[in-house]
Every structure is written in structure tokens, then in C-alpha cells.
Amino acid sequence: MTANEALDAYLRSLNPKERAAKSRDIRSLCQKSRSVLYDWRKGRSQIEVVWRDKITEAVGENIFENITN
């Protein structure tokens, strides 16, 4: 599983209200736009290690522990 797939799987596992809140938290903490978060989720751009740490901080758990890249 890639970091992009891990992020997408995590956000898909949430109900719509929680997904919106977590997405907002991630965008706010990383200071990224909706389009960047969408590109991350769809694998259009890779999530660098520094952003993985910020995303982990925003969601409150390490969703990247089983990634291959």
C-alpha cells in the first residue's frame, strides 16, 4: 500500500461529517488546498515524509505504518 492509498482508505472509512472535519484538519495543518488533498488521495502527487508526519498529527493516529514507499 502506498501513502496515497493509506490516506484515501482512511478518509473513505469515515462517515461524511467526520471525513469533512478530518480533511479540513489536514488541509489546515499542512496549509494545503483542497485540490492538493484530492491529488494526494488519487495518487496524482506523492505525499512527502514531512507531510506524512503532519497528516499523522492531524488525524491522531499513524495511518502510514504499513506503506511500501
mmCIF file as Biopython writes it, N, C-alpha, C and O atoms, coordinates in Angstrom:
data_model
#
loop_
_atom_site.group_PDB
_atom_site.id
_atom_site.type_symbol
_atom_site.label_atom_id
_atom_site.label_alt_id
_atom_site.label_comp_id
_atom_site.label_asym_id
_atom_site.label_entity_id
_atom_site.label_seq_id
_atom_site.pdbx_PDB_ins_code
_atom_site.Cartn_x
_atom_site.Cartn_y
_atom_site.Cartn_z
_atom_site.occupancy
_atom_site.B_iso_or_equiv
_atom_site.auth_seq_id
_atom_site.auth_asym_id
_atom_site.pdbx_PDB_model_num
ATOM 1   N N  . MET A ? 1  ? 0.849   -1.179 0.000  1.0 0.0 1  A 1 
ATOM 2   C CA . MET A ? 1  ? 0.000   0.000  0.000  1.0 0.0 1  A 1 
ATOM 3   C C  . MET A ? 1  ? 0.893   1.240  0.000  1.0 0.0 1  A 1 
ATOM 4   O O  . MET A ? 1  ? 1.894   1.299  0.715  1.0 0.0 1  A 1 
ATOM 5   N N  . THR A ? 2  ? 0.521   2.212  -0.799 1.0 0.0 2  A 1 
ATOM 6   C CA . THR A ? 2  ? 1.275   3.469  -0.834 1.0 0.0 2  A 1 
ATOM 7   C C  . THR A ? 2  ? 0.703   4.444  0.190  1.0 0.0 2  A 1 
ATOM 8   O O  . THR A ? 2  ? -0.375  4.222  0.741  1.0 0.0 2  A 1 
ATOM 9   N N  . ALA A ? 3  ? 1.430   5.511  0.433  1.0 0.0 3  A 1 
ATOM 10  C CA . ALA A ? 3  ? 0.960   6.542  1.356  1.0 0.0 3  A 1 
ATOM 11  C C  . ALA A ? 3  ? -0.336  7.161  0.845  1.0 0.0 3  A 1 
ATOM 12  O O  . ALA A ? 3  ? -1.236  7.470  1.627  1.0 0.0 3  A 1 
ATOM 13  N N  . ASN A ? 4  ? -0.426  7.340  -0.470 1.0 0.0 4  A 1 
ATOM 14  C CA . ASN A ? 4  ? -1.643  7.900  -1.059 1.0 0.0 4  A 1 
ATOM 15  C C  . ASN A ? 4  ? -2.837  6.985  -0.820 1.0 0.0 4  A 1 
ATOM 16  O O  . ASN A ? 4  ? -3.921  7.447  -0.465 1.0 0.0 4  A 1 
ATOM 17  N N  . GLU A ? 5  ? -2.633  5.701  -1.015 1.0 0.0 5  A 1 
ATOM 18  C CA . GLU A ? 5  ? -3.716  4.735  -0.792 1.0 0.0 5  A 1 
ATOM 19  C C  . GLU A ? 5  ? -4.105  4.679  0.676  1.0 0.0 5  A 1 
ATOM 20  O O  . GLU A ? 5  ? -5.286  4.542  0.997  1.0 0.0 5  A 1 
ATOM 21  N N  . ALA A ? 6  ? -3.127  4.783  1.575  1.0 0.0 6  A 1 
ATOM 22  C CA . ALA A ? 6  ? -3.413  4.763  3.009  1.0 0.0 6  A 1 
ATOM 23  C C  . ALA A ? 6  ? -4.264  5.964  3.410  1.0 0.0 6  A 1 
ATOM 24  O O  . ALA A ? 6  ? -5.217  5.822  4.176  1.0 0.0 6  A 1 
ATOM 25  N N  . LEU A ? 7  ? -3.924  7.145  2.897  1.0 0.0 7  A 1 
ATOM 26  C CA . LEU A ? 7  ? -4.705  8.343  3.199  1.0 0.0 7  A 1 
ATOM 27  C C  . LEU A ? 7  ? -6.116  8.215  2.647  1.0 0.0 7  A 1 
ATOM 28  O O  . LEU A ? 7  ? -7.084  8.518  3.346  1.0 0.0 7  A 1 
ATOM 29  N N  . ASP A ? 8  ? -6.245  7.772  1.402  1.0 0.0 8  A 1 
ATOM 30  C CA . ASP A ? 8  ? -7.562  7.632  0.792  1.0 0.0 8  A 1 
ATOM 31  C C  . ASP A ? 8  ? -8.403  6.600  1.541  1.0 0.0 8  A 1 
ATOM 32  O O  . ASP A ? 8  ? -9.584  6.836  1.796  1.0 0.0 8  A 1 
ATOM 33  N N  . ALA A ? 9  ? -7.813  5.469  1.892  1.0 0.0 9  A 1 
ATOM 34  C CA . ALA A ? 9  ? -8.549  4.427  2.617  1.0 0.0 9  A 1 
ATOM 35  C C  . ALA A ? 9  ? -9.012  4.935  3.980  1.0 0.0 9  A 1 
ATOM 36  O O  . ALA A ? 9  ? -10.136 4.660  4.400  1.0 0.0 9  A 1 
ATOM 37  N N  . TYR A ? 10 ? -8.152  5.670  4.663  1.0 0.0 10 A 1 
ATOM 38  C CA . TYR A ? 10 ? -8.530  6.210  5.968  1.0 0.0 10 A 1 
ATOM 39  C C  . TYR A ? 10 ? -9.717  7.166  5.826  1.0 0.0 10 A 1 
ATOM 40  O O  . TYR A ? 10 ? -10.702 7.046  6.555  1.0 0.0 10 A 1 
ATOM 41  N N  . LEU A ? 11 ? -9.624  8.106  4.895  1.0 0.0 11 A 1 
ATOM 42  C CA . LEU A ? 11 ? -10.702 9.088  4.745  1.0 0.0 11 A 1 
ATOM 43  C C  . LEU A ? 11 ? -11.991 8.433  4.264  1.0 0.0 11 A 1 
ATOM 44  O O  . LEU A ? 11 ? -13.076 8.842  4.677  1.0 0.0 11 A 1 
ATOM 45  N N  . ARG A ? 12 ? -11.895 7.417  3.396  1.0 0.0 12 A 1 
ATOM 46  C CA . ARG A ? 12 ? -13.101 6.703  2.942  1.0 0.0 12 A 1 
ATOM 47  C C  . ARG A ? 12 ? -13.761 5.931  4.076  1.0 0.0 12 A 1 
ATOM 48  O O  . ARG A ? 12 ? -14.966 5.682  4.034  1.0 0.0 12 A 1 
ATOM 49  N N  . SER A ? 13 ? -12.988 5.547  5.091  1.0 0.0 13 A 1 
ATOM 50  C CA . SER A ? 13 ? -13.543 4.766  6.199  1.0 0.0 13 A 1 
ATOM 51  C C  . SER A ? 13 ? -14.385 5.609  7.161  1.0 0.0 13 A 1 
ATOM 52  O O  . SER A ? 13 ? -15.103 5.067  8.001  1.0 0.0 13 A 1 
ATOM 53  N N  . LEU A ? 14 ? -14.296 6.914  7.036  1.0 0.0 14 A 1 
ATOM 54  C CA . LEU A ? 14 ? -15.027 7.812  7.932  1.0 0.0 14 A 1 
ATOM 55  C C  . LEU A ? 14 ? -16.402 8.140  7.364  1.0 0.0 14 A 1 
ATOM 56  O O  . LEU A ? 14 ? -16.621 8.079  6.155  1.0 0.0 14 A 1 
ATOM 57  N N  . ASN A ? 15 ? -17.331 8.492  8.265  1.0 0.0 15 A 1 
ATOM 58  C CA . ASN A ? 15 ? -18.626 8.953  7.768  1.0 0.0 15 A 1 
ATOM 59  C C  . ASN A ? 15 ? -18.433 10.351 7.172  1.0 0.0 15 A 1 
ATOM 60  O O  . ASN A ? 15 ? -17.437 11.010 7.472  1.0 0.0 15 A 1 
ATOM 61  N N  . PRO A ? 16 ? -19.360 10.812 6.341  1.0 0.0 16 A 1 
ATOM 62  C CA . PRO A ? 16 ? -19.158 12.075 5.616  1.0 0.0 16 A 1 
ATOM 63  C C  . PRO A ? 16 ? -18.841 13.286 6.500  1.0 0.0 16 A 1 
ATOM 64  O O  . PRO A ? 16 ? -18.021 14.124 6.126  1.0 0.0 16 A 1 
ATOM 65  N N  . LYS A ? 17 ? -19.466 13.381 7.632  1.0 0.0 17 A 1 
ATOM 66  C CA . LYS A ? 17 ? -19.221 14.521 8.520  1.0 0.0 17 A 1 
ATOM 67  C C  . LYS A ? 17 ? -17.804 14.469 9.100  1.0 0.0 17 A 1 
ATOM 68  O O  . LYS A ? 17 ? -17.106 15.482 9.141  1.0 0.0 17 A 1 
ATOM 69  N N  . GLU A ? 18 ? -17.388 13.282 9.546  1.0 0.0 18 A 1 
ATOM 70  C CA . GLU A ? 18 ? -16.028 13.115 10.066 1.0 0.0 18 A 1 
ATOM 71  C C  . GLU A ? 18 ? -14.988 13.314 8.966  1.0 0.0 18 A 1 
ATOM 72  O O  . GLU A ? 18 ? -13.934 13.905 9.200  1.0 0.0 18 A 1 
ATOM 73  N N  . ARG A ? 19 ? -15.290 12.820 7.767  1.0 0.0 19 A 1 
ATOM 74  C CA . ARG A ? 19 ? -14.370 12.972 6.634  1.0 0.0 19 A 1 
ATOM 75  C C  . ARG A ? 19 ? -14.128 14.443 6.327  1.0 0.0 19 A 1 
ATOM 76  O O  . ARG A ? 19 ? -12.991 14.852 6.090  1.0 0.0 19 A 1 
ATOM 77  N N  . ALA A ? 20 ? -15.186 15.234 6.330  1.0 0.0 20 A 1 
ATOM 78  C CA . ALA A ? 20 ? -15.051 16.665 6.065  1.0 0.0 20 A 1 
ATOM 79  C C  . ALA A ? 20 ? -14.209 17.337 7.143  1.0 0.0 20 A 1 
ATOM 80  O O  . ALA A ? 20 ? -13.360 18.176 6.841  1.0 0.0 20 A 1 
ATOM 81  N N  . ALA A ? 21 ? -14.445 16.966 8.405  1.0 0.0 21 A 1 
ATOM 82  C CA . ALA A ? 21 ? -13.693 17.562 9.511  1.0 0.0 21 A 1 
ATOM 83  C C  . ALA A ? 21 ? -12.220 17.176 9.459  1.0 0.0 21 A 1 
ATOM 84  O O  . ALA A ? 21 ? -11.356 18.036 9.633  1.0 0.0 21 A 1 
ATOM 85  N N  . LYS A ? 22 ? -11.916 15.900 9.223  1.0 0.0 22 A 1 
ATOM 86  C CA . LYS A ? 22 ? -10.519 15.449 9.160  1.0 0.0 22 A 1 
ATOM 87  C C  . LYS A ? 22 ? -9.811  16.043 7.948  1.0 0.0 22 A 1 
ATOM 88  O O  . LYS A ? 22 ? -8.644  16.424 8.034  1.0 0.0 22 A 1 
ATOM 89  N N  . SER A ? 23 ? -10.511 16.122 6.825  1.0 0.0 23 A 1 
ATOM 90  C CA . SER A ? 23 ? -9.918  16.732 5.634  1.0 0.0 23 A 1 
ATOM 91  C C  . SER A ? 23 ? -9.576  18.193 5.907  1.0 0.0 23 A 1 
ATOM 92  O O  . SER A ? 23 ? -8.513  18.677 5.518  1.0 0.0 23 A 1 
ATOM 93  N N  . ARG A ? 24 ? -10.477 18.881 6.572  1.0 0.0 24 A 1 
ATOM 94  C CA . ARG A ? 24 ? -10.234 20.281 6.925  1.0 0.0 24 A 1 
ATOM 95  C C  . ARG A ? 24 ? -9.045  20.395 7.868  1.0 0.0 24 A 1 
ATOM 96  O O  . ARG A ? 24 ? -8.214  21.290 7.715  1.0 0.0 24 A 1 
ATOM 97  N N  . ASP A ? 25 ? -8.958  19.490 8.846  1.0 0.0 25 A 1 
ATOM 98  C CA . ASP A ? 25 ? -7.824  19.498 9.776  1.0 0.0 25 A 1 
ATOM 99  C C  . ASP A ? 25 ? -6.506  19.269 9.045  1.0 0.0 25 A 1 
ATOM 100 O O  . ASP A ? 25 ? -5.518  19.953 9.311  1.0 0.0 25 A 1 
ATOM 101 N N  . ILE A ? 26 ? -6.492  18.311 8.127  1.0 0.0 26 A 1 
ATOM 102 C CA . ILE A ? 26 ? -5.279  18.012 7.362  1.0 0.0 26 A 1 
ATOM 103 C C  . ILE A ? 26 ? -4.882  19.222 6.521  1.0 0.0 26 A 1 
ATOM 104 O O  . ILE A ? 26 ? -3.721  19.632 6.524  1.0 0.0 26 A 1 
ATOM 105 N N  . ARG A ? 27 ? -5.844  19.788 5.805  1.0 0.0 27 A 1 
ATOM 106 C CA . ARG A ? 27 ? -5.540  20.947 4.961  1.0 0.0 27 A 1 
ATOM 107 C C  . ARG A ? 27 ? -5.045  22.126 5.785  1.0 0.0 27 A 1 
ATOM 108 O O  . ARG A ? 27 ? -4.128  22.837 5.374  1.0 0.0 27 A 1 
ATOM 109 N N  . SER A ? 28 ? -5.645  22.329 6.930  1.0 0.0 28 A 1 
ATOM 110 C CA . SER A ? 28 ? -5.252  23.445 7.789  1.0 0.0 28 A 1 
ATOM 111 C C  . SER A ? 28 ? -3.840  23.267 8.336  1.0 0.0 28 A 1 
ATOM 112 O O  . SER A ? 28 ? -3.026  24.188 8.278  1.0 0.0 28 A 1 
ATOM 113 N N  . LEU A ? 29 ? -3.555  22.087 8.864  1.0 0.0 29 A 1 
ATOM 114 C CA . LEU A ? 29 ? -2.242  21.838 9.465  1.0 0.0 29 A 1 
ATOM 115 C C  . LEU A ? 29 ? -1.136  21.828 8.419  1.0 0.0 29 A 1 
ATOM 116 O O  . LEU A ? 29 ? -0.033  22.310 8.679  1.0 0.0 29 A 1 
ATOM 117 N N  . CYS A ? 30 ? -1.414  21.293 7.254  1.0 0.0 30 A 1 
ATOM 118 C CA . CYS A ? 30 ? -0.414  21.232 6.180  1.0 0.0 30 A 1 
ATOM 119 C C  . CYS A ? 30 ? -0.403  22.502 5.328  1.0 0.0 30 A 1 
ATOM 120 O O  . CYS A ? 30 ? 0.491   22.698 4.504  1.0 0.0 30 A 1 
ATOM 121 N N  . GLN A ? 31 ? -1.388  23.350 5.530  1.0 0.0 31 A 1 
ATOM 122 C CA . GLN A ? 31 ? -1.544  24.576 4.736  1.0 0.0 31 A 1 
ATOM 123 C C  . GLN A ? 31 ? -1.585  24.250 3.245  1.0 0.0 31 A 1 
ATOM 124 O O  . GLN A ? 31 ? -0.856  24.831 2.441  1.0 0.0 31 A 1 
ATOM 125 N N  . LYS A ? 32 ? -2.449  23.316 2.905  1.0 0.0 32 A 1 
ATOM 126 C CA . LYS A ? 32 ? -2.626  22.877 1.520  1.0 0.0 32 A 1 
ATOM 127 C C  . LYS A ? 32 ? -4.071  23.117 1.093  1.0 0.0 32 A 1 
ATOM 128 O O  . LYS A ? 32 ? -4.971  23.202 1.929  1.0 0.0 32 A 1 
ATOM 129 N N  . SER A ? 33 ? -4.281  23.223 -0.204 1.0 0.0 33 A 1 
ATOM 130 C CA . SER A ? 33 ? -5.615  23.452 -0.745 1.0 0.0 33 A 1 
ATOM 131 C C  . SER A ? 33 ? -6.386  22.131 -0.885 1.0 0.0 33 A 1 
ATOM 132 O O  . SER A ? 33 ? -5.831  21.045 -0.724 1.0 0.0 33 A 1 
ATOM 133 N N  . ARG A ? 34 ? -7.659  22.261 -1.186 1.0 0.0 34 A 1 
ATOM 134 C CA . ARG A ? 34 ? -8.487  21.075 -1.420 1.0 0.0 34 A 1 
ATOM 135 C C  . ARG A ? 34 ? -7.957  20.271 -2.594 1.0 0.0 34 A 1 
ATOM 136 O O  . ARG A ? 34 ? -7.975  19.040 -2.577 1.0 0.0 34 A 1 
ATOM 137 N N  . SER A ? 35 ? -7.485  20.976 -3.612 1.0 0.0 35 A 1 
ATOM 138 C CA . SER A ? 35 ? -7.003  20.268 -4.801 1.0 0.0 35 A 1 
ATOM 139 C C  . SER A ? 35 ? -5.750  19.449 -4.503 1.0 0.0 35 A 1 
ATOM 140 O O  . SER A ? 35 ? -5.570  18.376 -5.078 1.0 0.0 35 A 1 
ATOM 141 N N  . VAL A ? 36 ? -4.885  19.932 -3.620 1.0 0.0 36 A 1 
ATOM 142 C CA . VAL A ? 36 ? -3.687  19.165 -3.245 1.0 0.0 36 A 1 
ATOM 143 C C  . VAL A ? 36 ? -4.100  17.916 -2.474 1.0 0.0 36 A 1 
ATOM 144 O O  . VAL A ? 36 ? -3.579  16.829 -2.727 1.0 0.0 36 A 1 
ATOM 145 N N  . LEU A ? 37 ? -5.025  18.062 -1.545 1.0 0.0 37 A 1 
ATOM 146 C CA . LEU A ? 37 ? -5.505  16.897 -0.795 1.0 0.0 37 A 1 
ATOM 147 C C  . LEU A ? 37 ? -6.154  15.893 -1.747 1.0 0.0 37 A 1 
ATOM 148 O O  . LEU A ? 37 ? -5.952  14.687 -1.603 1.0 0.0 37 A 1 
ATOM 149 N N  . TYR A ? 38 ? -6.920  16.372 -2.702 1.0 0.0 38 A 1 
ATOM 150 C CA . TYR A ? 38 ? -7.544  15.485 -3.696 1.0 0.0 38 A 1 
ATOM 151 C C  . TYR A ? 38 ? -6.466  14.766 -4.510 1.0 0.0 38 A 1 
ATOM 152 O O  . TYR A ? 38 ? -6.559  13.560 -4.737 1.0 0.0 38 A 1 
ATOM 153 N N  . ASP A ? 39 ? -5.449  15.504 -4.946 1.0 0.0 39 A 1 
ATOM 154 C CA . ASP A ? 39 ? -4.358  14.890 -5.716 1.0 0.0 39 A 1 
ATOM 155 C C  . ASP A ? 39 ? -3.625  13.843 -4.891 1.0 0.0 39 A 1 
ATOM 156 O O  . ASP A ? 39 ? -3.243  12.796 -5.414 1.0 0.0 39 A 1 
ATOM 157 N N  . TRP A ? 40 ? -3.426  14.116 -3.609 1.0 0.0 40 A 1 
ATOM 158 C CA . TRP A ? 40 ? -2.800  13.119 -2.729 1.0 0.0 40 A 1 
ATOM 159 C C  . TRP A ? 40 ? -3.652  11.867 -2.671 1.0 0.0 40 A 1 
ATOM 160 O O  . TRP A ? 40 ? -3.140  10.757 -2.817 1.0 0.0 40 A 1 
ATOM 161 N N  . ARG A ? 41 ? -4.949  12.036 -2.460 1.0 0.0 41 A 1 
ATOM 162 C CA . ARG A ? 41 ? -5.842  10.884 -2.325 1.0 0.0 41 A 1 
ATOM 163 C C  . ARG A ? 41 ? -5.894  10.052 -3.592 1.0 0.0 41 A 1 
ATOM 164 O O  . ARG A ? 41 ? -5.980  8.826  -3.521 1.0 0.0 41 A 1 
ATOM 165 N N  . LYS A ? 42 ? -5.843  10.690 -4.740 1.0 0.0 42 A 1 
ATOM 166 C CA . LYS A ? 42 ? -5.946  9.989  -6.025 1.0 0.0 42 A 1 
ATOM 167 C C  . LYS A ? 42 ? -4.596  9.540  -6.570 1.0 0.0 42 A 1 
ATOM 168 O O  . LYS A ? 42 ? -4.538  8.928  -7.636 1.0 0.0 42 A 1 
ATOM 169 N N  . GLY A ? 43 ? -3.503  9.835  -5.853 1.0 0.0 43 A 1 
ATOM 170 C CA . GLY A ? 43 ? -2.188  9.383  -6.274 1.0 0.0 43 A 1 
ATOM 171 C C  . GLY A ? 43 ? -1.564  10.211 -7.372 1.0 0.0 43 A 1 
ATOM 172 O O  . GLY A ? 43 ? -0.605  9.770  -8.006 1.0 0.0 43 A 1 
ATOM 173 N N  . ARG A ? 44 ? -2.079  11.389 -7.608 1.0 0.0 44 A 1 
ATOM 174 C CA . ARG A ? 44 ? -1.545  12.257 -8.661 1.0 0.0 44 A 1 
ATOM 175 C C  . ARG A ? 44 ? -0.242  12.929 -8.249 1.0 0.0 44 A 1 
ATOM 176 O O  . ARG A ? 44 ? 0.553   13.322 -9.103 1.0 0.0 44 A 1 
ATOM 177 N N  . SER A ? 45 ? -0.021  13.061 -6.953 1.0 0.0 45 A 1 
ATOM 178 C CA . SER A ? 45 ? 1.250   13.575 -6.441 1.0 0.0 45 A 1 
ATOM 179 C C  . SER A ? 45 ? 1.574   12.815 -5.165 1.0 0.0 45 A 1 
ATOM 180 O O  . SER A ? 45 ? 0.685   12.470 -4.386 1.0 0.0 45 A 1 
ATOM 181 N N  . GLN A ? 46 ? 2.849   12.562 -4.964 1.0 0.0 46 A 1 
ATOM 182 C CA . GLN A ? 46 ? 3.252   11.777 -3.799 1.0 0.0 46 A 1 
ATOM 183 C C  . GLN A ? 46 ? 3.210   12.613 -2.527 1.0 0.0 46 A 1 
ATOM 184 O O  . GLN A ? 46 ? 3.416   13.826 -2.548 1.0 0.0 46 A 1 
ATOM 185 N N  . ILE A ? 47 ? 2.940   11.938 -1.432 1.0 0.0 47 A 1 
ATOM 186 C CA . ILE A ? 47 ? 2.944   12.585 -0.127 1.0 0.0 47 A 1 
ATOM 187 C C  . ILE A ? 47 ? 4.351   12.447 0.438  1.0 0.0 47 A 1 
ATOM 188 O O  . ILE A ? 47 ? 4.803   11.343 0.741  1.0 0.0 47 A 1 
ATOM 189 N N  . GLU A ? 48 ? 5.033   13.568 0.575  1.0 0.0 48 A 1 
ATOM 190 C CA . GLU A ? 48 ? 6.394   13.545 1.111  1.0 0.0 48 A 1 
ATOM 191 C C  . GLU A ? 48 ? 6.362   13.220 2.602  1.0 0.0 48 A 1 
ATOM 192 O O  . GLU A ? 48 ? 5.341   13.396 3.267  1.0 0.0 48 A 1 
ATOM 193 N N  . VAL A ? 49 ? 7.495   12.744 3.116  1.0 0.0 49 A 1 
ATOM 194 C CA . VAL A ? 49 ? 7.586   12.294 4.511  1.0 0.0 49 A 1 
ATOM 195 C C  . VAL A ? 49 ? 7.183   13.394 5.488  1.0 0.0 49 A 1 
ATOM 196 O O  . VAL A ? 49 ? 6.490   13.124 6.468  1.0 0.0 49 A 1 
ATOM 197 N N  . VAL A ? 50 ? 7.603   14.611 5.236  1.0 0.0 50 A 1 
ATOM 198 C CA . VAL A ? 50 ? 7.265   15.713 6.143  1.0 0.0 50 A 1 
ATOM 199 C C  . VAL A ? 50 ? 5.753   15.900 6.240  1.0 0.0 50 A 1 
ATOM 200 O O  . VAL A ? 50 ? 5.240   16.213 7.314  1.0 0.0 50 A 1 
ATOM 201 N N  . TRP A ? 51 ? 5.030   15.713 5.130  1.0 0.0 51 A 1 
ATOM 202 C CA . TRP A ? 51 ? 3.578   15.846 5.156  1.0 0.0 51 A 1 
ATOM 203 C C  . TRP A ? 51 ? 2.926   14.640 5.814  1.0 0.0 51 A 1 
ATOM 204 O O  . TRP A ? 51 ? 1.859   14.768 6.416  1.0 0.0 51 A 1 
ATOM 205 N N  . ARG A ? 52 ? 3.546   13.476 5.711  1.0 0.0 52 A 1 
ATOM 206 C CA . ARG A ? 52 ? 3.004   12.293 6.405  1.0 0.0 52 A 1 
ATOM 207 C C  . ARG A ? 52 ? 2.985   12.526 7.909  1.0 0.0 52 A 1 
ATOM 208 O O  . ARG A ? 52 ? 2.028   12.153 8.587  1.0 0.0 52 A 1 
ATOM 209 N N  . ASP A ? 53 ? 4.042   13.143 8.429  1.0 0.0 53 A 1 
ATOM 210 C CA . ASP A ? 53 ? 4.097   13.443 9.858  1.0 0.0 53 A 1 
ATOM 211 C C  . ASP A ? 53 ? 2.992   14.428 10.251 1.0 0.0 53 A 1 
ATOM 212 O O  . ASP A ? 53 ? 2.353   14.269 11.291 1.0 0.0 53 A 1 
ATOM 213 N N  . LYS A ? 54 ? 2.775   15.430 9.422  1.0 0.0 54 A 1 
ATOM 214 C CA . LYS A ? 54 ? 1.720   16.420 9.700  1.0 0.0 54 A 1 
ATOM 215 C C  . LYS A ? 54 ? 0.338   15.779 9.613  1.0 0.0 54 A 1 
ATOM 216 O O  . LYS A ? 54 ? -0.534  16.078 10.428 1.0 0.0 54 A 1 
ATOM 217 N N  . ILE A ? 55 ? 0.133   14.903 8.637  1.0 0.0 55 A 1 
ATOM 218 C CA . ILE A ? 55 ? -1.155  14.227 8.488  1.0 0.0 55 A 1 
ATOM 219 C C  . ILE A ? 55 ? -1.405  13.325 9.693  1.0 0.0 55 A 1 
ATOM 220 O O  . ILE A ? 55 ? -2.519  13.267 10.214 1.0 0.0 55 A 1 
ATOM 221 N N  . THR A ? 56 ? -0.358  12.621 10.132 1.0 0.0 56 A 1 
ATOM 222 C CA . THR A ? 56 ? -0.486  11.773 11.323 1.0 0.0 56 A 1 
ATOM 223 C C  . THR A ? 56 ? -0.885  12.611 12.527 1.0 0.0 56 A 1 
ATOM 224 O O  . THR A ? 56 ? -1.730  12.199 13.322 1.0 0.0 56 A 1 
ATOM 225 N N  . GLU A ? 57 ? -0.283  13.779 12.663 1.0 0.0 57 A 1 
ATOM 226 C CA . GLU A ? 57 ? -0.621  14.696 13.757 1.0 0.0 57 A 1 
ATOM 227 C C  . GLU A ? 57 ? -2.082  15.145 13.651 1.0 0.0 57 A 1 
ATOM 228 O O  . GLU A ? 57 ? -2.780  15.226 14.661 1.0 0.0 57 A 1 
ATOM 229 N N  . ALA A ? 58 ? -2.542  15.436 12.437 1.0 0.0 58 A 1 
ATOM 230 C CA . ALA A ? 58 ? -3.907  15.924 12.239 1.0 0.0 58 A 1 
ATOM 231 C C  . ALA A ? 58 ? -4.957  14.856 12.528 1.0 0.0 58 A 1 
ATOM 232 O O  . ALA A ? 58 ? -5.999  15.157 13.110 1.0 0.0 58 A 1 
ATOM 233 N N  . VAL A ? 59 ? -4.695  13.605 12.126 1.0 0.0 59 A 1 
ATOM 234 C CA . VAL A ? 59 ? -5.705  12.555 12.318 1.0 0.0 59 A 1 
ATOM 235 C C  . VAL A ? 59 ? -5.593  11.871 13.672 1.0 0.0 59 A 1 
ATOM 236 O O  . VAL A ? 59 ? -6.541  11.221 14.115 1.0 0.0 59 A 1 
ATOM 237 N N  . GLY A ? 60 ? -4.465  12.004 14.327 1.0 0.0 60 A 1 
ATOM 238 C CA . GLY A ? 60 ? -4.323  11.440 15.661 1.0 0.0 60 A 1 
ATOM 239 C C  . GLY A ? 60 ? -3.907  9.981  15.699 1.0 0.0 60 A 1 
ATOM 240 O O  . GLY A ? 60 ? -3.908  9.364  16.764 1.0 0.0 60 A 1 
ATOM 241 N N  . GLU A ? 61 ? -3.554  9.423  14.556 1.0 0.0 61 A 1 
ATOM 242 C CA . GLU A ? 61 ? -3.058  8.042  14.503 1.0 0.0 61 A 1 
ATOM 243 C C  . GLU A ? 61 ? -2.149  7.899  13.290 1.0 0.0 61 A 1 
ATOM 244 O O  . GLU A ? 61 ? -2.237  8.668  12.333 1.0 0.0 61 A 1 
ATOM 245 N N  . ASN A ? 62 ? -1.269  6.892  13.352 1.0 0.0 62 A 1 
ATOM 246 C CA . ASN A ? 62 ? -0.334  6.685  12.257 1.0 0.0 62 A 1 
ATOM 247 C C  . ASN A ? 62 ? -0.963  5.785  11.206 1.0 0.0 62 A 1 
ATOM 248 O O  . ASN A ? 62 ? -0.972  4.562  11.349 1.0 0.0 62 A 1 
ATOM 249 N N  . ILE A ? 63 ? -1.481  6.387  10.162 1.0 0.0 63 A 1 
ATOM 250 C CA . ILE A ? 63 ? -2.113  5.611  9.094  1.0 0.0 63 A 1 
ATOM 251 C C  . ILE A ? 63 ? -1.095  5.140  8.064  1.0 0.0 63 A 1 
ATOM 252 O O  . ILE A ? 63 ? -1.443  4.405  7.139  1.0 0.0 63 A 1 
ATOM 253 N N  . PHE A ? 64 ? 0.155   5.553  8.214  1.0 0.0 64 A 1 
ATOM 254 C CA . PHE A ? 64 ? 1.200   5.245  7.244  1.0 0.0 64 A 1 
ATOM 255 C C  . PHE A ? 64 ? 2.149   4.144  7.705  1.0 0.0 64 A 1 
ATOM 256 O O  . PHE A ? 64 ? 3.207   3.973  7.099  1.0 0.0 64 A 1 
ATOM 257 N N  . GLU A ? 65 ? 1.819   3.399  8.739  1.0 0.0 65 A 1 
ATOM 258 C CA . GLU A ? 65 ? 2.749   2.423  9.287  1.0 0.0 65 A 1 
ATOM 259 C C  . GLU A ? 65 ? 2.969   1.208  8.390  1.0 0.0 65 A 1 
ATOM 260 O O  . GLU A ? 65 ? 3.990   0.535  8.527  1.0 0.0 65 A 1 
ATOM 261 N N  . ASN A ? 66 ? 2.060   0.909  7.492  1.0 0.0 66 A 1 
ATOM 262 C CA . ASN A ? 66 ? 2.187   -0.278 6.627  1.0 0.0 66 A 1 
ATOM 263 C C  . ASN A ? 66 ? 2.359   0.076  5.160  1.0 0.0 66 A 1 
ATOM 264 O O  . ASN A ? 66 ? 1.871   -0.645 4.290  1.0 0.0 66 A 1 
ATOM 265 N N  . ILE A ? 67 ? 3.041   1.168  4.873  1.0 0.0 67 A 1 
ATOM 266 C CA . ILE A ? 67 ? 3.203   1.573  3.478  1.0 0.0 67 A 1 
ATOM 267 C C  . ILE A ? 67 ? 4.489   0.994  2.891  1.0 0.0 67 A 1 
ATOM 268 O O  . ILE A ? 67 ? 5.423   0.653  3.617  1.0 0.0 67 A 1 
ATOM 269 N N  . THR A ? 68 ? 4.515   0.892  1.563  1.0 0.0 68 A 1 
ATOM 270 C CA . THR A ? 68 ? 5.666   0.292  0.888  1.0 0.0 68 A 1 
ATOM 271 C C  . THR A ? 68 ? 6.584   1.324  0.241  1.0 0.0 68 A 1 
ATOM 272 O O  . THR A ? 68 ? 7.661   0.967  -0.239 1.0 0.0 68 A 1 
ATOM 273 N N  . ASN A ? 69 ? 6.182   2.601  0.216  1.0 0.0 69 A 1 
ATOM 274 C CA . ASN A ? 69 ? 7.051   3.610  -0.401 1.0 0.0 69 A 1 
ATOM 275 C C  . ASN A ? 69 ? 7.406   4.704  0.560  1.0 0.0 69 A 1 
ATOM 276 O O  . ASN A ? 69 ? 8.131   5.632  0.200  1.0 0.0 69 A 1 
#
